[in-house]
């Protein structure tokens, strides 16, 4: 009897640190051959490019598969199942599979897909890991205690339903076997205790929770959980499923587009312009790469809310096009013209 390959599903909201966690995991896999499936929301794949540039033997191009034609939870039949079948048909099967979902994905449809007959005999979910952003929660950007909000809504007819972001965040929490409270070093210890207590109110009984900084979690805590999550679905239903009789969801609540700049000024000017656009238009997430004048390496840009981080991730390869491009993600509809105008205006003013 063929041993089923364990699969770790890593989910979490935009910018929580999923890719950083995966990169750390690949670098500390203890000799395991890991295949990676990456799903992104938007036209431009950024996370795969970051992981492929890590310079580690575990970041082999042939072991990284990107699903960029839509949210993985909405393309199970058309993309995910065929991708898994092709991966399982390889003569050199991996020891473990890691799936990094989009920050806008519901884990529930993906979890149920592991019961499809095409793959059920060959793979099993080792565990679902949800990454959360402690600093964002400290800023009050997400409603972690969904139960309290829902109770208040029922008590007062004037209080509306949770925002789409709040529902999505809660759905990712309830699907988890393990929650990682990432960026814990950015929050005061007392406040971190309060955030953790609030998160636990939204978790299913028995769900683990660990704190981390910069996605550094022992690989032994992530791999080898052996939970067969696809056989234990009770209590993991999304709010949309509960309200609509198990039907799926659409991503009309979110929008994304790509900005490409022909000329990039200094690092400080570019990051300042990005921060201005984020604050002016309430952009949820921005990520991409920049080519700076005179720089031999590309600048990776990661922004969550008003926090903008940037670092040189690798040198430009010989013959590689040097360009600046990033994905902008926010609640729908995004005013693309206004956002682009804000960016260009800020860049021009600083020139």
Secondary structure, 3 states (H helix, E strand, C coil): CCCCEEEEEEEECCCCCHHHHHHHHHHCCCCCCEEEEEECCCCCCCHHHHHHCCCCCCCCHHHEEEECCCCHHHCHHHHHHHHHHHHHCCCCCCCEEEEECCCCCCHHHHHHHCCCCCCCCCEEEEEEEEEEEHHHHHCCCCCCCHHHHHHHHHHCCCCCCCCHHHHHHHHHHHCCCEEEEECHHHCCHHHHHHHHHHHHCCCCCCCEEEECCCCCCCHHHHCCCCCCHHHCCCCCCCHHHHHCCCCCCCCCCEEEEEEEECCCCCHHHHHHHHHHHHHHHCCCEEEEEECCCCCCEEEEEEEECCEEEEEEEEECCCCCCCCEEEEEEEECCCCHHHHHHHHHHHHHHHC
